[in-house]
C-alpha cells in the first residue's frame, strides 16, 4: 500500500510539469477507461447511457462528454447504493463518507482503500507544490477523525485532528500546544479563529503554511488569516466526490486544474462557457472506480482562465471559484449576483460580528445579524442601503438581530442563502 501510494505520488508530481498535450493524452486515456468501467459495472450509468443512446466508444475526446446528461447530487441521493456503486464491490470494505451537505442534500460516498489513497496523493501533490515537506506536522480542522496515513508509521506527514465542533478557544489552545508546521481547514473556520486570535492577541502557534478549502476565500479573509497566523495562505478546491480538483500555486494566478485526475467543464445554459463567463462546474472523476461520478454537477460556479501560469506548469487554470450556485442572488430583472459581491460590501459595515443574508423571494430579503462593537440603528440602516444598492428597489429588506447564527448541517455559516430558483 505504501509503495503504491509513493508511486502514485511520484507520477502525479511528474505530471504537473508535462506539456499540456501530454496531460491531455493522459486525461483521455483515463477518461475512456472510467467511462467503459461505469457503463459495464454501474447500473445507473448503464441506464443513463442507454436512454441517451450513447455507448462508451462514442466518447472519443473530452469534448464528447457533452453527449452525456449531467448528473446531480439529488439524483444520486435518491438512489440505493446498488444502483450507483460498481458491481462486485463489498460495501463493508469501503470507506463511507458523507458530503458536507451545505446545499441541504448530503450524499453518502463510498471509496475503496485504493480510491481513497489515490485521492490523498492528489491532495499531497498540491500541498508539496506549495512548500509542505514530508516531515512536516499538519493540524486538520475537521468534523471526523480519519485513520492515520500509512506514512505516519514512518514519521512522514504526521497529523493532529482538531474537531471543529470544539469551541474556538479550545481549538486555539490545541494549536498552541501542537505548534504544527501546517494548518489545514475550511475557510470559514480559519477566518473565525483568525478573528479571535487578532482580538485577543494570541500567539505561540507559528505555522509555516495555511491551506484553506471548503468555501470561497476572498481577499479580505485571506489577509486576515495571514495576519493572524503569520503564514502564507494557499487556497485549494475539491469535493468529497472527486477529491482535489484545483489548487493555487505560489503565483496565485488562479487554480491549477488536475486534468490528469479529473475532467472539469464549465457549463452555462447547456453550453460550454466562453472566456470570462461564469459556468457551473461539472466534473468527471477519473479515479472514482468504486462509485463513479460522470458529468457530476458540483453545485459550484467558476470562471476559466485560458492564460498560462508563470510558474511553468501547463495544468489549465480556473480563474476563480465564485461559490455555490444556490447562493447566487437574482434581481427582479434577472441579473445574477455572486455571493462575494454582496458579502464583501456587508463586511465593510462596522458593528457586525456575524451575518447571514437570505433571499426568500424576488421581493423578500432578510439580513440576520449578530451585533458587534459599535452596532446601532445606523448599522441596520446601512445594511438595508447596501443590499438595496446592489439588488435594486424591488425587494423588501428586513434586518433581524440575533444572539447567534446557527450553523448549517454542514457545520458552516453560509453568508448568503437564496431560495429563489435560477438558471445558469
Order of alpha helices (4+ residues) and beta strands (2+ residues): alpha-alpha-alpha-alpha-alpha-beta-beta-alpha-beta-beta-alpha-beta-alpha-beta-alpha-beta-beta-beta-beta-beta-beta-beta-beta-beta-beta-alpha-beta-beta-alpha-beta-beta
